[in-house]
Amino acid sequence: MKQFIVRLLINAMALMATATLIDGISANGFSGAIIAALVLGIINAVIRPVLLLFTLPLNFLTLGLFTFVINALMLMLTSFFVSGFVVDGFFAALVGSVVLSVISAVLTWLVK
């Protein structure tokens, strides 16, 4: 349980940092980021693997770069479900998903 809470807080901090750095992404406070991190985690656990399976040939042809598009769609879907988290377009979601991945990886590395 402790690991889950730490991971949730890391993702919430990464979402807040991404919302600060990217113009088209905004979060209404840290509580909105925590809810968005929780929803994003659920979406990534349930929907993302199915989408990656269906888009496997396209992902193979693009040498894995289509994964960035899938991640952007997951971020936009999170924005749809969480009212305190807004993504203003696909380009913002695409750049935001890359920034979110980098920040989350760095924060996870710092905690471990």
Buried (B, 14 or more C-beta within 10 A) or exposed (E): EEEEEEBBBBBBBBBBBBBEEBEBBBBBEBEBBBBBBBBBBEBBEEBBEEBEEEBEEEBEEEEEEBBBBBBBBBBBBBBEEBEBBBBBEBEBBBBBBBBBBEBBEEBBEEEE
